[in-house]
Structures are given as C-alpha cells and as structure tokens.
Amino acid sequence: MNALTAISLASPDLATAWFRDVIAAERNALSRFLRQPMAEVSDIVALLAHQARPIVLMGVGKSGHVAAKLAATFSSLGTAALFVNAAEAAHGDLGAVEAGSVVIILSNSGATDEIVRVMPLLKARGCTLVGIIGRAHSPLARAVDHCIVAAVECEADHIGMAPTSSTTLHLAIGDALAVAVSRARGFTREDFLRHHPAGLLGRQLIPVSSLMCQGDAIPKVATATSLVDLLAVMSSKRMGAACVVDPDDHLLGLIVDGDVRRHIQAGGDVQAASAGAMMQPRPQVIGLDATVGDVLLMRGNGAKRWLVLPVVDDAGRLCGLLHTNDLMQG
C-alpha cells in the first residue's frame, strides 16, 4: 500500500474533498470566463449561422475529443458539422474540408504543432478560422480571423497539468456557440426530434393517434351505467379504465380501477352505484393532433400521474384512449 492509499483510507472524507475541489475549480473557470468581454461572440454566431457548408472542428489530444463532441452537438442542433483531427489533416483528412469553410480550432496552448502546420493550408483554401484558444498572444490566437480567449488560471488536478478546467471551459464555450447558432437559425424541438429517429427521442415524434385504442376498442360508458355493467366493460376492454361520455361522445369523466375500489371501501351502495357517481370529472386529456413527445412533456411539467389518457378532438369528443404502456411502443 502506498502513502496516498493509506491517507485516503485513513481519512474517509478526504476523497470527497478532492472530488469537490475539482468541481469548484472548473466552476471557477467558467465564472471567470463569464466576467470577461465577449466582443467577438456575436460576429462568430452570425458567421456560423449563415454557413451552408458543414462547419469543421479541429483539435488534437484532449482538445480533439472536445472538438469531436462539439461537432456532434452542432449537428444535433441543426448545424452540419464534422471533426477533423489536426494530426491527420496533413495526411489526407484535409480533403474533408471544403474550400471556403469555417473551421473552429480548439487549442489550450495556442501553439499546437499539428494545427500550426495546417494553418497555411486552411488559409489557402479560403477558410475562415475561428479559435477557442487558451492563450491570447499565442501563434494560433494571432493567426485566426476570430478568437474567443478561453484562458484558465490553473487546471483542476492536484498537479496542475491534466486538461481539466481548460477542457471544461472549451466544451462549455462550444456548447454555447452551438445553441446560440441553433437559436439564430430558428431550430425547433420538432427539428431536433427529426435529427434523432432512433430510441426514445425518435419515438417522441409518433402521433398519439397511431398508438391509442379507438373505435369499438375504447371502453366507454354512460353516466347511468350500473357498477356491474361498468365492470363488464372495463374487464372486456382490458384497459383498467372506462371513459364516461354523453350521447354525442363528449367526454364527461374517467373511471379507473382505483375509483371503483374506493367507492366500495367507502361503503357506497353497490346496487345503486352508477358510473356518473364514481367518475373523475374533468380528467387530464390530450389533443388528437398531439405526439408522444407532447405527452412526455406534459408528464415532465408536473402533471398528475395517469394510467390512461383520453384523447379528444377540439370539440371535446372522445377519439381514443392512450395507455401509459403505449408510450414505449413504435
């Protein structure tokens, strides 16, 4: 066992303190950056927002990893982007860079050899160069057309050498640019979902009308329906619920299994019980033109938890019934 391990085992809170110190140092780097002038930002956002060609992000090492992530973020938010590793650029990957492209260069030192070597090649292609650079008076900061100086006082690790505070700051700046450009382009939530056709994100575009039960499959009853007949409808339709409607199918209320149990447990007259007496009036509903994403957003905004959700048209007529399990279909 080395001395460091012995210290950590002898002091259970020490590891937590080290952990918090890193988070605090990276937070301080972000706070310090926000206090500096940002004269270049609006010009850079406008430049990126008007690009028809894919934006190129370039870096090496840890900055390269950040650049690759940012290329994915730009693309997800509606701005086509690609990552080029500067170390590979001089060995053929420069072919991915179209003439006249905007290239965003990430470098903490501002003197990364691999990037310095390709700068003349990028300029020869008529590229506009944007830098996220850690040192204001470095070769790369002087060479780019637009520069965001992303300096940190120190890295967050205990020896002050590992890219930590600097990569966090560069990542945050890149994210901020991607979001600002996306907003400038009028990119919407629906656009975002169309960029993510797989998994839960993709399912959010599915209309509820394609998942809901409808027609004869909807468990629906009148207000005067007896408890015995209500239970027969609920059992046959296997939704654990029934919608209460008027003769024109306008939704009046909703009954779930729990409503029936509570009525019986409260000592209600089982023989005289009617659907109208047990229903929840004015239940939560969703519109016929809604998507799964709208339903999930409603749930995320603190709406009451539900097992089934009636789907109604603009006139309040019942069109279908959506079960919570249906959200995971498609």
N, C-alpha and C positions, 0 to 999 in steps of 0.2 A: 504494500500500500504506500503510495507516495504522499508527500506532505499535503498536497492540495486535497486529495481524497480524504485524508484524516481531518482536515479543517472542516470540510463540508459535512462529514458525518458527525463531528462533534458539535456543530452549530446548525441545527435544522433550519433556522431562519435565514442563514447566510445565502443559500442558493436563491431564495425568494428575493432577497435584497439585490443580488446580482441581476436577476431577471428584471426587476423593476427599474434598476439603474439604466439598463439598455433601452427600455421603452421610454423612460424620461429623456434620455439623451436624444433619441430620434424625434420625440415630440418637440424638444427644444430647437432642433434643427429646422423643423417645419415652421415653428413660431418665429424664429429669427428671419427666415426667408420672407415670411408674410410682411415683415416690417420694412423691407427694402423697396425702393422704387421699381415699378414694373412698366417702364415706358415702352418696351418692345412688345409686350404681350398682345395688345390689340392689333398691331400690324401683323404679328405672326398668325393670330387666329384668322384674320381676314385673308391672309395669304393661303393658309391651309384650306379654308372653307371654299375657296374658288378653284381648287385643283380638280382637273378632270383626270389627270394621271394618278396612279397609285403613289402615295407618299412612301418614301423609303426611310427606314430607321436603321441606323448603323452604330455599332459599338463592338467592343472586344471584351472578353472576360466577363466579369460580373455586370459591367455596363451593357455587354452584349445580351445577357439574359434579360435585363430590364428592357432593352430595345425590342427584343422578340416579344415580350409580353405586351408592350405598348402597341406594336404593330397589330396584334390580335385585338386589343381594345379599340383602336381606331376602326378596324374593320367591323367589329361587332356593333359599333355606334354609327355605322353608315358611311365611313370614310375609308375607301380602299387603301390598304397599306401592306407593306411587306418588309421583312427583315433581311438585311444583308450583313453577314459577318465581315468586318473590315479586313480580317486576316485572310479571308478567302477572296476578297474583291479583286485583288491583283492577279488571282489565279483563275479567272473566268467568271466569277459571280457578278462582276461589274456589268455583265451582259443583261442582268435583270433590271438595271437602272435605265429608264428611258431618257432620252435627251430632253432637257427642259424640266425634269422632275424636281420636286422639293425633297431634299434629303435632310433629315433630322439626325444630328450627330450627338451621341452621348459620350462624354469623357470627363472623369473627375479631374485628372491631371491637366487636361488640355494640351497634352504633348504626346499622346499615344502614337507610337511609331507607325503602326499599321494604318491608322487613319491619316496621319500626316502624309504618308506616301501616296495615298489615293486622292488627296485633295486636288492636285492639279488635273487629274483625270476627270473628276467630277465637274470642275470648272470648265474644262474643255468641252464637256457635253452640255453646257449651258444650264447646269443645275443651280437652283437657289439653295443655299446652305443655311440651315438653322441649327444653332448649337445650344445644347444644355450642358454647360461647361462649369467645372468646379473652380477654375481659376480665371479671373478676369483678364489678366495680362499674359496669358499663355499663347503659344503659337496658333492653336485652333480657335481660341476666342477672337483673335485678331483676324483670322482668315475667313470666318463665316460672314454671311450677309446680315444675319440677325442672331443675337446671342442673349440667352437667359443665363445669368450668372447664378449657379447653384452651389455656392460655397458653404462648407460646414466648418465649425471651429475645431471639431475633433470627431473621429469615428467613435462608435458606441462600445466597441470591445475594450477589454481590460488592457490591451497593449496598444490601442490606438492605431491599428494598422489594417484591420479587415474592413472591406467595404460594407458598411452597415448604415450609419447615418447618411452617408452620401448616396447610396443606392435607394434608400427610402425616400430621400428628398427628390432624386431624379425621377423615381417612379411616380411620386405624387404630382410633380410638375407635368409629366407626360399624361397622366390621367386627366389632370385639369385641362390641358390643351385638347385632349380627345373629346371631353364632354363639352367644352366651350364651342368647339368646331361643330360638333353634332347639333347643338342647340342653334347655332348660326345657320345650319343647313335645314332646320325645321324637321329634324329626325324625330319620329314619334314612337310611342310604345308599340304600336302595331308594326311599324317598320322593324323594330328590334326583334319582335317575335318572329317575323318572316325571315330574319337572319339566323334563327335558331330553331330549325324544323324538327330537331331530334329531342327526345326526352320531354320532361315536364314543361319546359319553355315552349316547345313546339305545340304541345297539346293545348296550350292556352288559347291558340287561335281557333280551336274547334268550336263550332256553334253549339249551344246547348240543345238546339232543335234536333241535332243529329244524335244526341245521347239520351234525351228524355223519353220516357214512355208516353204514348199518345193514343188517341182514339179509344177503342174498347179496352185497352190495357190500363187506362187510368182508373184508379179506384176512386169513384166519386159517388156521393150520396146526397139526398135532400135533407133539409133541416128536420123533417118529421120522421126520418128513418129510425126504426127502433134499434136498440142495442144489439139484439140478436141478428137482425139483418145487416147492421153495420159490421159486426164481427165476421159475418159470412163474406162480405165484400173485401174486407181487409185480408182475410185468410186466402181468398181465391186469387187476389192480385199480387200477393206476396211483396208488398212494399212497406208493411208495418205502419201504414197510414191510410187515411182517406180524406179526400177533398170534399168540402160541403159547398154545393152550388145551388143557384136558383134555376128555374126552368129554362133560362136562356144561357146557362153555363157560366154566369158571372160568379167568380169565387167569393164565397161568404166567410169561409173559415177552413181550418185544418184540424184533423184529429190524428194523433199518433197513439201508439200502444200505451204510452205513459198516461195519456189523458183518460183513457178508459180505466186503467188500474186505479188512478187517483179518485175517479168518480166512485168506483166500487168501495175502495178503502174508506172513503169519507161517509159511507153509509147511505149513498144515494139509492133511490128506488130503481132497482134494475128493470122491473117490468115496465115502468113508465118512462125510463130514460130515453132521450132522443138525441140524435146527432147534434141538433142545434144547441142542446143544453151542455154538451161536452166539448164542443169545438173551441179552438183558439181563434177568436175573431181577429181580423186584420193581420194575418200571418206574414212573415217575410216572403217576398216573391222576387222573381227575376223576369226581365222582359224577354219576349220571344226572339229578339234580334241579338241577345247577349251571347258572349263567348265564355268558354271555361275560364279564361283569364279574368273576365268581369266577375265571375262567381268567386274566384280565389281572392281577388282584390276586395270584394265585399267582406269576405271572412277575415281578411287581414286587417280590415279597418274596424274590427271590434264588433262585428255583427253577431247576434246570438247564434250559438251552435245549433245546427239542424241536422236531421237525418234525411229529410226530403225537402225539396224546394219547389213549390208550384211555379210553373212558367205561364205567364199571362200575356195577352196582347194589349194594345193601347187602351182598349175599352174595358180591361179587367176581366175578360173572358178566359177561362181556363183552357190552355192549349196543351199542357203536358205536365209531367211530374218528374223532377230530377232527383235521383238518389245520390247520396254522398259518395257511394262506391263508383258511380258513373264517371266521376271526375278523373279517375285513373285509367279510363278506357281510351282507345284511339291510338 
